[in-house]
Amino acid sequence: KNGFLVRKVHADSDGKRTPRGKRGWKTFYVILKGLILYLQKGEYRPEKQLSDEDLKNAVSIHHSLAMKASDYSKRPNVFYLRTADWRVYLFQAPNAEQMQSWITRINTV
Ligand code: I3P
């Protein structure tokens, strides 16, 4: 599965609150391949190689949990992703259907 998502980093590994200045929303073209969520910055081109920065942004979804962010009301169609090492991301999908589709895909790999 792939598509555009807007990401906010809420907690770094061990659940430590991500510091100010690193909590902004950023758009990525997201590719779910196996157990990795690749986050590609900038314009999407299918033949484009993942940059070093893209690889740093990659998220392992092994033993992770995605769920609708019902308590987050500033933006619509937002879900949480909590990873095995207790990072927490918020992802905004373009619509409710896409949000549900990402949640299902992440939770059923
Ligand atoms: C963050 C940015 C986020 C905001 C976050 C800020 O600043 O403005 O949009 O989250 O608030 O810290 P920066 O880009 O400097 O990291 P919201 O959009 O959810 O308000 P937060 O610290 O309360 O999460």
Backbone and ligand atoms as CSV (ligand in chain L), in Angstrom:
chain,resi,resn,atom,element,x,y,z
A,1,LYS,N,N,0.840,-1.204,0.000
A,1,LYS,CA,C,0.000,0.000,0.000
A,1,LYS,C,C,0.871,1.249,0.000
A,2,ASN,N,N,0.455,2.273,-0.721
A,2,ASN,CA,C,1.160,3.557,-0.677
A,2,ASN,C,C,0.195,4.715,-0.827
A,3,GLY,N,N,0.712,5.901,-0.518
A,3,GLY,CA,C,-0.092,7.110,-0.641
A,3,GLY,C,C,0.474,8.218,0.218
A,4,PHE,N,N,-0.092,9.396,0.028
A,4,PHE,CA,C,0.394,10.538,0.806
A,4,PHE,C,C,-0.194,10.544,2.209
A,5,LEU,N,N,0.664,10.795,3.184
A,5,LEU,CA,C,0.231,10.971,4.571
A,5,LEU,C,C,1.005,12.151,5.151
A,6,VAL,N,N,0.383,12.845,6.097
A,6,VAL,CA,C,1.059,13.920,6.799
A,6,VAL,C,C,1.419,13.390,8.187
A,7,ARG,N,N,2.690,13.554,8.570
A,7,ARG,CA,C,3.191,12.935,9.803
A,7,ARG,C,C,3.584,13.962,10.858
A,8,LYS,N,N,3.227,13.669,12.084
A,8,LYS,CA,C,3.743,14.419,13.240
A,8,LYS,C,C,4.399,13.414,14.175
A,9,VAL,N,N,5.619,13.711,14.632
A,9,VAL,CA,C,6.286,12.814,15.577
A,9,VAL,C,C,5.946,13.288,16.990
A,10,HIS,N,N,5.339,12.418,17.760
A,10,HIS,CA,C,4.911,12.795,19.111
A,10,HIS,C,C,5.860,12.279,20.188
A,11,ALA,N,N,6.382,11.057,19.994
A,11,ALA,CA,C,7.304,10.499,20.979
A,11,ALA,C,C,8.422,9.754,20.271
A,12,ASP,N,N,9.641,9.901,20.773
A,12,ASP,CA,C,10.797,9.192,20.235
A,12,ASP,C,C,10.902,7.844,20.944
A,13,SER,N,N,11.989,7.082,20.665
A,13,SER,CA,C,12.067,5.746,21.261
A,13,SER,C,C,12.013,5.846,22.780
A,14,ASP,N,N,11.493,4.810,23.413
A,14,ASP,CA,C,11.227,4.748,24.851
A,14,ASP,C,C,10.096,5.684,25.278
A,15,GLY,N,N,9.366,6.211,24.314
A,15,GLY,CA,C,8.194,7.016,24.647
A,15,GLY,C,C,8.497,8.433,25.084
A,16,LYS,N,N,9.757,8.844,24.953
A,16,LYS,CA,C,10.126,10.219,25.362
A,16,LYS,C,C,9.490,11.244,24.432
A,17,ARG,N,N,8.866,12.248,25.020
A,17,ARG,CA,C,8.193,13.274,24.235
A,17,ARG,C,C,9.170,13.930,23.260
A,18,THR,N,N,8.778,13.945,21.996
A,18,THR,CA,C,9.596,14.590,20.966
A,18,THR,C,C,9.701,16.081,21.282
A,19,PRO,N,N,10.936,16.635,21.291
A,19,PRO,CA,C,11.090,18.035,21.680
A,19,PRO,C,C,10.486,19.018,20.685
A,20,ARG,N,N,10.214,20.210,21.180
A,20,ARG,CA,C,9.725,21.308,20.342
A,20,ARG,C,C,10.694,21.527,19.201
A,21,GLY,N,N,10.163,21.915,18.071
A,21,GLY,CA,C,10.991,22.134,16.899
A,21,GLY,C,C,11.046,20.899,16.018
A,22,LYS,N,N,10.634,19.759,16.593
A,22,LYS,CA,C,10.635,18.515,15.806
A,22,LYS,C,C,9.247,17.895,15.767
A,23,ARG,N,N,8.247,18.715,16.112
A,23,ARG,CA,C,6.896,18.174,16.261
A,23,ARG,C,C,5.944,18.630,15.159
A,24,GLY,N,N,6.505,19.266,14.149
A,24,GLY,CA,C,5.654,19.820,13.098
A,24,GLY,C,C,5.106,18.749,12.158
A,25,TRP,N,N,4.048,19.094,11.437
A,25,TRP,CA,C,3.447,18.189,10.463
A,25,TRP,C,C,4.211,18.278,9.143
A,26,LYS,N,N,4.506,17.120,8.552
A,26,LYS,CA,C,5.240,17.066,7.283
A,26,LYS,C,C,4.603,16.032,6.370
A,27,THR,N,N,4.523,16.362,5.104
A,27,THR,CA,C,3.919,15.441,4.135
A,27,THR,C,C,4.961,14.485,3.561
A,28,PHE,N,N,4.587,13.228,3.466
A,28,PHE,CA,C,5.451,12.202,2.879
A,28,PHE,C,C,4.637,11.346,1.923
A,29,TYR,N,N,5.321,10.766,0.965
A,29,TYR,CA,C,4.720,9.687,0.196
A,29,TYR,C,C,5.131,8.400,0.902
A,30,VAL,N,N,4.150,7.674,1.399
A,30,VAL,CA,C,4.421,6.539,2.281
A,30,VAL,C,C,4.230,5.226,1.536
A,31,ILE,N,N,5.208,4.351,1.682
A,31,ILE,CA,C,5.159,3.043,1.028
A,31,ILE,C,C,5.286,1.963,2.100
A,32,LEU,N,N,4.276,1.126,2.196
A,32,LEU,CA,C,4.328,0.007,3.142
A,32,LEU,C,C,4.818,-1.221,2.395
A,33,LYS,N,N,6.013,-1.685,2.779
A,33,LYS,CA,C,6.630,-2.829,2.119
A,33,LYS,C,C,7.050,-3.802,3.201
A,34,GLY,N,N,6.431,-4.960,3.244
A,34,GLY,CA,C,6.743,-5.902,4.312
A,34,GLY,C,C,6.402,-5.282,5.647
A,35,LEU,N,N,7.392,-5.225,6.527
A,35,LEU,CA,C,7.152,-4.679,7.866
A,35,LEU,C,C,7.727,-3.280,8.022
A,36,ILE,N,N,8.021,-2.634,6.900
A,36,ILE,CA,C,8.610,-1.291,6.953
A,36,ILE,C,C,7.709,-0.278,6.258
A,37,LEU,N,N,7.563,0.857,6.936
A,37,LEU,CA,C,6.862,1.993,6.356
A,37,LEU,C,C,7.935,2.974,5.888
A,38,TYR,N,N,8.088,3.098,4.576
A,38,TYR,CA,C,9.071,4.031,4.025
A,38,TYR,C,C,8.411,5.382,3.819
A,39,LEU,N,N,9.049,6.422,4.319
A,39,LEU,CA,C,8.501,7.767,4.199
A,39,LEU,C,C,9.385,8.574,3.274
A,40,GLN,N,N,8.855,8.858,2.099
A,40,GLN,CA,C,9.632,9.542,1.072
A,40,GLN,C,C,9.224,11.011,1.008
A,41,LYS,N,N,10.236,11.867,1.096
A,41,LYS,CA,C,9.975,13.301,1.099
A,41,LYS,C,C,9.955,13.853,-0.311
A,42,GLY,N,N,9.253,14.942,-0.471
A,42,GLY,CA,C,9.239,15.621,-1.757
A,42,GLY,C,C,8.296,14.964,-2.734
A,43,GLU,N,N,8.398,15.368,-3.992
A,43,GLU,CA,C,7.501,14.868,-5.010
A,43,GLU,C,C,7.707,13.373,-5.220
A,44,TYR,N,N,6.618,12.664,-5.451
A,44,TYR,CA,C,6.723,11.232,-5.651
A,44,TYR,C,C,7.007,10.892,-7.109
A,45,ARG,N,N,8.066,10.132,-7.335
A,45,ARG,CA,C,8.323,9.554,-8.658
A,45,ARG,C,C,8.631,8.083,-8.425
A,46,PRO,N,N,7.942,7.184,-9.129
A,46,PRO,CA,C,8.089,5.758,-8.850
A,46,PRO,C,C,9.534,5.264,-8.967
A,47,GLU,N,N,10.298,5.882,-9.862
A,47,GLU,CA,C,11.672,5.397,-10.083
A,47,GLU,C,C,12.667,6.029,-9.114
A,48,LYS,N,N,12.170,6.963,-8.279
A,48,LYS,CA,C,13.082,7.690,-7.394
A,48,LYS,C,C,13.666,6.775,-6.318
A,49,GLN,N,N,14.980,6.917,-6.110
A,49,GLN,CA,C,15.655,6.152,-5.055
A,49,GLN,C,C,15.347,6.785,-3.707
A,50,LEU,N,N,15.288,5.961,-2.673
A,50,LEU,CA,C,15.114,6.519,-1.331
A,50,LEU,C,C,16.427,7.181,-0.916
A,51,SER,N,N,16.340,8.410,-0.416
A,51,SER,CA,C,17.542,9.120,0.021
A,51,SER,C,C,17.940,8.618,1.414
A,52,ASP,N,N,19.127,9.030,1.874
A,52,ASP,CA,C,19.568,8.663,3.227
A,52,ASP,C,C,18.557,9.170,4.253
A,53,GLU,N,N,18.038,10.368,4.000
A,53,GLU,CA,C,17.053,10.932,4.924
A,53,GLU,C,C,15.772,10.104,4.934
A,54,ASP,N,N,15.353,9.666,3.751
A,54,ASP,CA,C,14.168,8.815,3.665
A,54,ASP,C,C,14.375,7.540,4.495
A,55,LEU,N,N,15.573,6.971,4.413
A,55,LEU,CA,C,15.842,5.720,5.138
A,55,LEU,C,C,15.832,5.955,6.643
A,56,LYS,N,N,16.296,7.142,7.062
A,56,LYS,CA,C,16.251,7.481,8.491
A,56,LYS,C,C,14.822,7.612,8.998
A,57,ASN,N,N,13.936,8.039,8.111
A,57,ASN,CA,C,12.528,8.220,8.484
A,57,ASN,C,C,11.728,6.924,8.444
A,58,ALA,N,N,12.324,5.849,7.923
A,58,ALA,CA,C,11.599,4.590,7.810
A,58,ALA,C,C,11.200,4.081,9.202
A,59,VAL,N,N,10.025,3.480,9.259
A,59,VAL,CA,C,9.478,3.027,10.549
A,59,VAL,C,C,9.217,1.525,10.481
A,60,SER,N,N,9.727,0.793,11.461
A,60,SER,CA,C,9.405,-0.627,11.545
A,60,SER,C,C,8.038,-0.786,12.193
A,61,ILE,N,N,7.148,-1.496,11.523
A,61,ILE,CA,C,5.818,-1.674,12.110
A,61,ILE,C,C,5.655,-3.059,12.741
A,62,HIS,N,N,6.779,-3.775,12.894
A,62,HIS,CA,C,6.734,-5.066,13.582
A,62,HIS,C,C,6.312,-4.830,15.035
A,63,HIS,N,N,5.249,-5.492,15.466
A,63,HIS,CA,C,4.712,-5.303,16.829
A,63,HIS,C,C,4.292,-3.860,17.099
A,64,SER,N,N,3.801,-3.195,16.072
A,64,SER,CA,C,3.298,-1.838,16.287
A,64,SER,C,C,1.776,-1.879,16.326
A,65,LEU,N,N,1.201,-0.760,16.713
A,65,LEU,CA,C,-0.256,-0.678,16.775
A,65,LEU,C,C,-0.729,0.643,16.180
A,66,ALA,N,N,-1.659,0.551,15.259
A,66,ALA,CA,C,-2.270,1.749,14.681
A,66,ALA,C,C,-3.696,1.860,15.195
A,67,MET,N,N,-4.088,3.069,15.546
A,67,MET,CA,C,-5.479,3.293,15.972
A,67,MET,C,C,-5.915,4.720,15.703
A,68,LYS,N,N,-7.205,4.869,15.446
A,68,LYS,CA,C,-7.769,6.192,15.172
A,68,LYS,C,C,-7.478,7.111,16.354
A,69,ALA,N,N,-7.035,8.342,16.075
A,69,ALA,CA,C,-6.722,9.295,17.137
A,69,ALA,C,C,-7.993,10.055,17.527
A,70,SER,N,N,-8.857,9.363,18.242
A,70,SER,CA,C,-10.164,9.941,18.585
A,70,SER,C,C,-10.033,11.157,19.495
A,71,ASP,N,N,-8.930,11.229,20.249
A,71,ASP,CA,C,-8.753,12.358,21.173
A,71,ASP,C,C,-8.019,13.525,20.523
A,72,TYR,N,N,-7.697,13.411,19.242
A,72,TYR,CA,C,-6.999,14.493,18.555
A,72,TYR,C,C,-7.977,15.163,17.597
A,73,SER,N,N,-8.329,16.402,17.885
A,73,SER,CA,C,-9.411,17.029,17.109
A,73,SER,C,C,-8.946,18.178,16.215
A,74,LYS,N,N,-7.628,18.491,16.243
A,74,LYS,CA,C,-7.166,19.633,15.452
A,74,LYS,C,C,-7.209,19.371,13.958
A,75,ARG,N,N,-7.072,18.108,13.577
A,75,ARG,CA,C,-7.134,17.735,12.155
A,75,ARG,C,C,-8.000,16.498,12.032
A,76,PRO,N,N,-8.670,16.341,10.870
A,76,PRO,CA,C,-9.476,15.138,10.649
A,76,PRO,C,C,-8.625,13.972,10.139
A,77,ASN,N,N,-9.177,12.777,10.237
A,77,ASN,CA,C,-8.590,11.564,9.634
A,77,ASN,C,C,-7.169,11.282,10.118
A,78,VAL,N,N,-6.970,11.443,11.425
A,78,VAL,CA,C,-5.648,11.224,12.007
A,78,VAL,C,C,-5.648,9.907,12.781
A,79,PHE,N,N,-4.581,9.125,12.587
A,79,PHE,CA,C,-4.412,7.914,13.399
A,79,PHE,C,C,-3.051,7.918,14.076
A,80,TYR,N,N,-2.996,7.210,15.199
A,80,TYR,CA,C,-1.736,7.033,15.919
A,80,TYR,C,C,-1.038,5.784,15.413
A,81,LEU,N,N,0.280,5.838,15.438
A,81,LEU,CA,C,1.062,4.623,15.241
A,81,LEU,C,C,2.049,4.538,16.395
A,82,ARG,N,N,1.886,3.498,17.230
A,82,ARG,CA,C,2.823,3.276,18.325
A,82,ARG,C,C,3.682,2.087,17.963
A,83,THR,N,N,4.998,2.274,17.959
A,83,THR,CA,C,5.890,1.197,17.528
A,83,THR,C,C,6.310,0.340,18.722
A,84,ALA,N,N,7.020,-0.751,18.420
A,84,ALA,CA,C,7.461,-1.670,19.474
A,84,ALA,C,C,8.404,-0.978,20.457
A,85,ASP,N,N,9.181,0.015,19.973
A,85,ASP,CA,C,10.085,0.722,20.891
A,85,ASP,C,C,9.453,2.029,21.403
A,86,TRP,N,N,8.124,2.062,21.376
A,86,TRP,CA,C,7.325,3.122,22.005
A,86,TRP,C,C,7.493,4.498,21.384
A,87,ARG,N,N,7.850,4.521,20.080
A,87,ARG,CA,C,7.709,5.786,19.376
A,87,ARG,C,C,6.221,5.995,19.124
A,88,VAL,N,N,5.812,7.249,19.056
A,88,VAL,CA,C,4.416,7.542,18.707
A,88,VAL,C,C,4.380,8.567,17.574
A,89,TYR,N,N,3.712,8.195,16.509
A,89,TYR,CA,C,3.514,9.088,15.378
A,89,TYR,C,C,2.026,9.365,15.221
A,90,LEU,N,N,1.715,10.549,14.699
A,90,LEU,CA,C,0.360,10.814,14.227
A,90,LEU,C,C,0.456,10.900,12.712
A,91,PHE,N,N,-0.474,10.279,12.050
A,91,PHE,CA,C,-0.533,10.357,10.592
A,91,PHE,C,C,-1.910,10.841,10.170
A,92,GLN,N,N,-1.916,11.844,9.303
A,92,GLN,CA,C,-3.187,12.323,8.755
A,92,GLN,C,C,-3.358,11.798,7.345
A,93,ALA,N,N,-4.461,11.094,7.130
A,93,ALA,CA,C,-4.778,10.556,5.813
A,93,ALA,C,C,-5.668,11.554,5.064
A,94,PRO,N,N,-5.715,11.439,3.722
A,94,PRO,CA,C,-6.517,12.383,2.940
A,94,PRO,C,C,-8.026,12.266,3.179
A,95,ASN,N,N,-8.486,11.120,3.647
A,95,ASN,CA,C,-9.922,10.965,3.933
A,95,ASN,C,C,-10.112,9.790,4.900
A,96,ALA,N,N,-11.351,9.622,5.372
A,96,ALA,CA,C,-11.648,8.602,6.392
A,96,ALA,C,C,-11.404,7.186,5.880
A,97,GLU,N,N,-11.722,6.975,4.614
A,97,GLU,CA,C,-11.557,5.646,4.026
A,97,GLU,C,C,-10.076,5.255,3.981
A,98,GLN,N,N,-9.234,6.214,3.564
A,98,GLN,CA,C,-7.789,5.958,3.520
A,98,GLN,C,C,-7.234,5.740,4.924
A,99,MET,N,N,-7.731,6.517,5.889
A,99,MET,CA,C,-7.278,6.347,7.273
A,99,MET,C,C,-7.553,4.916,7.739
A,100,GLN,N,N,-8.783,4.458,7.508
A,100,GLN,CA,C,-9.156,3.110,7.945
A,100,GLN,C,C,-8.333,2.052,7.214
A,101,SER,N,N,-8.091,2.292,5.943
A,101,SER,CA,C,-7.332,1.336,5.155
A,101,SER,C,C,-5.894,1.211,5.665
A,102,TRP,N,N,-5.266,2.339,6.015
A,102,TRP,CA,C,-3.908,2.294,6.571
A,102,TRP,C,C,-3.905,1.571,7.920
A,103,ILE,N,N,-4.878,1.884,8.768
A,103,ILE,CA,C,-4.931,1.253,10.095
A,103,ILE,C,C,-5.037,-0.265,9.943
A,104,THR,N,N,-5.936,-0.692,9.064
A,104,THR,CA,C,-6.143,-2.122,8.864
A,104,THR,C,C,-4.896,-2.789,8.322
A,105,ARG,N,N,-4.287,-2.161,7.313
A,105,ARG,CA,C,-3.092,-2.753,6.716
A,105,ARG,C,C,-1.942,-2.868,7.721
A,106,ILE,N,N,-1.736,-1.805,8.503
A,106,ILE,CA,C,-0.640,-1.811,9.477
A,106,ILE,C,C,-0.887,-2.867,10.554
A,107,ASN,N,N,-2.130,-3.004,10.980
A,107,ASN,CA,C,-2.423,-3.932,12.078
A,107,ASN,C,C,-2.564,-5.378,11.645
A,108,THR,N,N,-2.583,-5.648,10.362
A,108,THR,CA,C,-2.797,-7.027,9.930
A,108,THR,C,C,-1.633,-7.589,9.136
A,109,VAL,N,N,-0.473,-6.913,9.168
A,109,VAL,CA,C,0.684,-7.503,8.473
A,109,VAL,C,C,1.311,-8.580,9.356
L,1,I3P,C1,C,5.021,22.080,16.697
L,1,I3P,C2,C,4.065,22.339,15.548
L,1,I3P,C3,C,2.915,21.351,15.591
L,1,I3P,C4,C,2.207,21.375,16.937
L,1,I3P,C5,C,3.182,21.167,18.073
L,1,I3P,C6,C,4.327,22.150,18.040
L,1,I3P,O1,O,6.064,23.016,16.655
L,1,I3P,O2,O,3.554,23.639,15.630
L,1,I3P,O3,O,2.000,21.663,14.552
L,1,I3P,O4,O,1.279,20.323,16.995
L,1,I3P,O5,O,2.459,21.310,19.276
L,1,I3P,O6,O,5.251,21.841,19.069
L,1,I3P,P1,P,7.480,22.662,15.926
L,1,I3P,O7,O,7.200,22.555,14.470
L,1,I3P,O8,O,8.329,23.806,16.290
L,1,I3P,O9,O,7.961,21.373,16.520
L,1,I3P,P2,P,-0.278,20.481,16.693
L,1,I3P,O10,O,-0.421,20.765,15.237
L,1,I3P,O11,O,-0.852,19.154,17.084
L,1,I3P,O12,O,-0.771,21.611,17.539
L,1,I3P,P3,P,2.618,20.298,20.526
L,1,I3P,O13,O,4.000,20.501,21.073
L,1,I3P,O14,O,1.550,20.717,21.462
L,1,I3P,O15,O,2.413,18.899,20.026
